[in-house]
C-alpha cells in the first residue's frame, strides 16, 4: 500500500500542494507515495482522518487550522512550539502525531534570497496575525528585523489599519511590508489589505505570502508606486521540501 500524504484546510481551491507533490513524485521516481486534498471547515474533523486512512503518514496544514490542530496532536517539535502554529504533521511509528512548522524556514530563506542586503537594518510591517504571521514573526526576530503587526483589532502590541491611516509615518518608515493574510487569494482576487498605497515608494519591498494568483492586487498596487514585489511561491516550495524531509526522517 503506497504511503499517503495530504493537505487539510478550508477552502482548498487555491492550493498548489497536490500538483507540486504529484509532480515531485513523478520527477524523482517516487512510486510509493500519493498526495490528496482533505477540505474541512473545522479542525474537529481532523482526528478521524488518520483513523479512516491507515496509510496516511504525513499532512500539511493550511488556513484556518494551523493553530486549531495543536490540541489534537500528541506532541510538538521545537519549530512548532516556538512559532505557535503547525503546518506539517507526521505520524510516528507508534501512531502518535507530531506537529512541526516549515513555514518559518521557507519564509526566512526565500526572503534572504530575494531581498539580500536590502533587509539589513530594515523595519517591517506584518499584515495579519494568523498562523503564517507567527512563522514570519519568528523569522524576522532571527534576522533581527524590527517589526509591527497589523490587524483589524488592536491588542498585545498589535496595531490596527486605522492606526496606519492616522500615522502615515508608520508606512513611510517601514520599508518591508509582508502580507500574511489570505486577502487576494484565488478566486477572490479583487481584495488586498487596506493600506495607504500613496505612502509607498521605490524603497519599499512588498512580500505577499499568497501565491495564487502569481501577481496579487497587493503586489500590483505596490508595484504601481515603485515597490519591489514578490509572491509566496518560493516560500511554498521551500516549506514543502522541508515537509518532505520531516516526513522521511528515520
N, C-alpha and C positions, 0 to 999 in steps of 0.2 A: 504494500500500500504506500503510495507516494506521500511524502511529507506535505502538510498543508499549512499555508501561511495566509494572512489576510489583513484587512483593514476594517476597523469599526469607526463609525461616526454618523453624523446626520446634518445635511444631506451629503451624498457621495457623488453627485452628478459631476462635480468639478474635479474629481480625483484622477491623477495620472498614475497612481501607485500600481494598479493591476497591470496596466500597459508596460510600465517601467520594469517590473519584476518578471513579467512574462517574456519580454524581450531579452532581459538579462539571462534568464534560464536557457533560452534558445541560443543566444550568442556564446554562452560559456559552456554549452553542452551539459547543463544540469537537468537530468531526465527524471529525477526522483522527487520533484517539487512542483507545486502549483500554488497559485495565489488568487484569492477570491475577495469580493467586497461583501461586507455584512452591515447593511444600513440599519441603524437602530436609533430611535428617537431618545431613549433614555438608557443610562448605563445599567439599569436594573435587568436588562435583557442579557447582559454580558456573561454572567456565570454559566448560563445554560449552553452557551456557545461551545465551550470545551467539552461539556458532557455529551452534546449531540454530535461532536466531531472528534472522535478519539485520535485521529491522525493530525489534528491541529497542534502545531508546536510553537507557532510564533504569530503575534498580532501587532500591527501598527494601530495607533490610536490617534484620531484627529478630532477636530471641533465637533461637538461641545464636551467631549468626555475625558480630556486629558487630566483633569483633577478629580472628576467624579469616579473614575475607576480605582483610585488609590485605596479606599477602604475595602475593596473587593479582592485585593491581592494579598498574598502571604507575606511578601517582603519587598523592600525597595533597595535597589542598588544606590550607591552614593550619588550617582549622577541625577537620579530622580529625586532623592531626598533633598539635595541642595537646590534644585530648581523648584521643587514643589509641584511637579507635573510629570506625567508619564506619556510617552508616545511610542514605546516599544515594550512588549510583554513577551517573556519567554517561559514556556512550560518546562520545568525541570524534570529530571528522570523520575523523581518521586511524585510527580504530579502537581507540585506546588507551583504557584505563579509568581514570577519576579518582575517588577517594573523597572524600566530604565528610561533615560532621556537621551536621545541622539540629536534632538533639535539644537541643543546647546553647541555641540561641536560643529554641526552643519552650518549654523549661522556664523560662528566665530571664524571658521576657516574661509567661508565664502566672502565675508566682509573684508578680511585681511587681503585676500587675493584681489578683490575688486578695487578697494579704496586705497590700499597701500599706505604710504606715508601721510595721506590726506586726513587720516583719522588720529594722527598723533597730536595730542593736545586739544582735540575737538570736544565739543559738548553736544549732547544728543537729546532728542525728544523721542520717547517711545509712545506711540499711539496705540492704546489698548492695555488691558490688564489681565488678559486670559492666560491660558497655559503656554502659548507660544511667547507671549510677552515675558513670562517668567524665565524662559530659556535665554531670551535676548538680554534681559536684565543681568543675569549671571555672567554672560559672555562679556558685556560691557564692563562689569566690575573687574573681570580678569584682565581686560585690556586697559583698565584704568581710565575709562572714558566716563566723565561726569554726565549724568542724565536726569531728566524729569519724565515721569509717566503721566499720560493724559487720558482721562476717561470722561464719561458723561456725568459722573458724580464724584465729588471730592472725598478725601479720607486717606489716612495712613501715608501722607506725603505725596498723594496723587493730586494733580491739578485738573481743572476742567477745561473744556473747549471754550467756555465763557471767559476763563482766565486768559487764554491766548488772545481773545479779541480785546480784552480790556488792557492788556500789556503787550503791545506789539514788539517790544524789545526781546521778548522771550524767543519768538520765531527768528528774529534777526540775528540773535547771538548764538543760537544753537544750529549748527550747520548740518548735522547728521540727523535726519528725520526718518524714523522707521515705522512703517505701518504694520502692526501685528494683528489688526482686526480683519475679519473676513469681508469687509466692505469692498465691493468691486469684483468679487469672485463670480465667475460664470455660474448661472446665466444672468445674474443681477449686476450687469457690468456698468450700469449708469450711476453708480454710487461711489463715493470716496469720503474719507474723513473730512470734517468741516473745519478747515484751517484757512487762514487768510493768505491765499497764494500770491497776493500782491506784495507780500513781505519776503518773497522768495527771490533769490538771485543766483548768479553764476557760481557762487561759492558753496551752494548747498548740495548735499548728497541725499537723494531720496532712495531708500531701500524699502521695497514692498514685498512682504512675505508671500503675498498672493502670486501665483504662477500661472493661473488660467483665468483670464487671457494673459498672453505674454506681455502685453502693454496695457496696464490698467489706467483708469481715469486719473487716479492719484499720480501715476507716472507721467501721463500726458500733460497734466496741468503743471507739474513741476518742471517738465522739460520746456514748456512754453515760456517759463520765466527764467530759463537758463540753468536749471539744476541738472546735475548728472544723475541718471536714474538706473535702477536695477530691479529686476523681479526676483522671486524666490526660487527659481528653478534650480540653480546651482546648490542652494541650501537643501532642496528636496533630494537631489542626487547624493550629496554628501551624507545627509542623515539616513538615507535609505541604505547606502553602503555600510554605514556604521551599524544599522539594524541587522543587516545580513551577517556581519561579524559577530554580533551579540548572539544571534540565533545559532550560530555554528561553533561557538566556543565549546571546547571539550571540558 
